[in-house]
Amino acid sequence: MTITPRRIVVAGGGTAGWMAAAAIARTMGGTAAVTLIESDAIGTVGVGESTIPPLVTYNRLLGIGEADFMRATQATFKLGILFDGWKNGSDRYFHSFGTTGKDHWSAGFQHFWLNGRTRGHDQSYDAYCLELAAAMDGKFAHLPDEGMNYAYQLDSTLYGKFLRGMAEADGTTRIEGRIARVELNAESGDVAALHLESGAVVEGDLFLDCTGFRALLIEQALHAGFDDWTHWLPCDSAIAVQTENVRPPVPYTRAMAHDAGWQWRIPLQHRTGNGIVWCSRYLDRDAALERLLGNLEGEVLTEPNHIRFVTGARRRQWHRNVIAIGLSGGFMEPLESTSIHLIQRAILRLIRMMPQGAISPRDVAEFNDQQFADMEQIRDFLILHYKATDRRGSPFWRQCAAMPIPDSLAQKIELFRETGRVFRRNEELFAENSWVQVMMGQGIVPRAHHPIADKLGDEELTRFLSTLRENVLRTVAGLPRHADYVAHYCGG
């Protein structure tokens, strides 16, 4: 039996386009013919340099050798994010990728730690997290049984080039050119073809919109609709710039709050990525640039890249025969490094729902429900950073503190404040430990703990807590310096 390859057309390159082409070509080879259209004349946003652990799994699914990938993208390891000044302006806390302490099936470790506080144990919650302690000590290594949870800090432009080579080797056809017009089928309303400025016409069965904020297919042609979330996430502007490294790269990203938003610092092997995110109601572009340039380390390597955005989500991520991948489907500001993750989720979800013949409306509805749920859950986690704060020294932070929040987030905050409990729903991206670390880091401390913790006697609790701390300290003491490990493992 001869299988006729389904014609899949990827509109746009960059990280989103090449992640999609590489995954589909490698997974669906022989059953799908992938064509990618991109123009060298159109730039990409290219600032998604900090990632989260699911990318490790994504690369493994595609059979990508980690050391080769890291060498090609000048990547470093990432154990979490250091948040400076988010609670009151002079504080800092760490959101790690690991687990803290040891959970019981009935209750998370935070309940035992909270109980310990009532009995005189004054050690920080941070002392029980391996990834956090290793990050703060500037150390890293792969541990047996995946004992260290990590992600990458990478050059997203180089990642796109790396994936392009892989996708083309697996049969993807790349066409250089600008899309001039989207042709719709007069009867069905589906996209029938893309007309390029060169006069070429590219027909397809399934189209992936990777055209970034322009959303050329999903919105301009098909009018899928957009939910604007700026009343919850008011930052709407960013500037990115790259600098020389002035010290060995650390295994974490920094997010430094300022009076109208925040600034990032992401250390790679060959340079450091920097940027400022702000709300244009409270800070103008020139002042933001001055602030960014005044808080850099190392010589500036690139011209500032100015970005305007609207935080929100496309109402229909899959509409007719078009699927939005990446920024065309919406934008979550980069505070928790979720941009590449949302690309990945959409691609893997599409592959699992890849039509054999006609597109099923049930698949479309399920895809949209799942994708939108992902974005809402990430939205709530981001809002938490702005809402749960004692900062009141600027109009921006006063607006954030006073703003109403989604009921879903209010329930999560108040449940934790009253009981110390966090529940993860429907494969939610951020696990219990992430919510606990950020909520406590932002100043939300539970008033109660689970009664299971009361079962431990004083000596038993002391032994339990001290053993966990000693294991963390012993493991970190045996780890190499992060920069040394990177140089030996994947130095480029």
C-alpha positions, 0 to 999 in steps of 0.5 A: 500500500502506498501512503500519499504524504500529507502536505504540511506547510510551515509558514515562517522559520525561527525557533517555532518553525524549525522546531515544528519542521524538525519534529514532524519530519523526524516523527512522521517521515514517509507519511508527511511532506514538510515544506517550510517557507521563510525569508532571510529578510524578516527578522525573528524575535530571537530572545527565548534563550532561557528554557525549562526542563521539558525541552530536555525531554523534547530533544530526547524524543527527537534523538538529539545528542545533548552535548552536540546540541549544547555545543551548537547552541553555546548552551549552559545548564539552568537549574532555575531562576533567581528573583531579585526584588520581587517581594519588597525591592530588597529581597531575593528568592529562587525558583528551582526546577527540583523538588524540595525535601521529601513529600508524603503521599498525603502532604507535600514537604512544606507541611513538615517544614512548617511544622518544624518551624513551630518546634524551633527549626529555623533553617530556610526552606531553600536548604532542602532543595538540591538544585537550588543549593547547587545553583547558588554554589555555581555547581552542576553535574549529571547525576545518576537516575536523573537526580538533578532536574535542569534545563538550558540557557541557549542561543535561540537563533543557533537552536533554529539553525541546528534544527534546520540542519536536522529537518532538512536532513530528514527531508524538509524542503525550505523555500526562501521568500516572503508570503504575499497573499494567503489564498482561501478555498472559496467553498470550505474557507480553509487555507488552500495555498500561500502565494509568495512575492516571487510568484511561487504558489505553495499548496498544502493540506495542513498549515502551521502559522509560525509567522510570529506576532503577525499571525499571518494565517491564523488571524489575518486570514482566518480571524481566530480572535484574541484574548487580551490579558494586559489587565492582568499582565501589564508589561507590553515592551521589551529591549534585548541586548547581548554582552560579553561574559565578564565571569564564568556562566552560572547555572541560573537565569536572573529576573531583577524587578524594577519600578515598572517591570523587570530585567533579565540576565542569561549567561551562555558559553559565549556571551550573556543575554540581557533584556528589560521588560516594562509597562509603557504606561509608566516608563518610556522607551528611552528611559527603559533603554538607559536603565538597561544599559546602565545595569549591564555587565560587560561590553555590548555586542549587539544593537538593542532589539526593541519589542512591543507585545500584547500578552494574551492568547489566540481564542482558537489555536487550531482553526480550520486547517491552520495551527498556530505555533509560537507567538502567532498563538499568543504571548506569555511574557518571558518571566518564567521562560515558557515561550519555547515550552509552548512551542513544544507543547503545540508541536507534540500535541499536533503530532499526537492528533495528526489527521490521517484523512479529513481533519476531525472537529473533535481533534480541533476542539480538544487541541484548542481546549488543551492548548488554551488551558496550558496558557491560562495556567501559565498566565496565572503563575505569571500573575502571581509574581506581580500580585503577591508583593509588598512593593508599593513604591511606584504606580506600576506596583500599586496597580499590580497589587490592586488589580483583580485576579482570575478566580483560578489564581485567587483560589490557589493563593488563598488555599495555600495561605490557609492550609499550605496545600497546592494541587496540580491539575490536568498535567499543569506545567508548574508542579507543587514545588514551583508554586510553593517556592514562588508563593513563599518567595513572594511573601505568602506563608501558610497559616496551617500545616497538614496534621500528618506532620504532627505524627512525627516526634521531636527527635524523629522530625529533627532526624528527618530534616537534618538528614535531608539537609545533610544529603543536599550539602554532601551532594553539592560539595561533590559537584564540579563547578558549572563552568568547568563541567560545561567546558568539559562536556560541551565546550564550543 
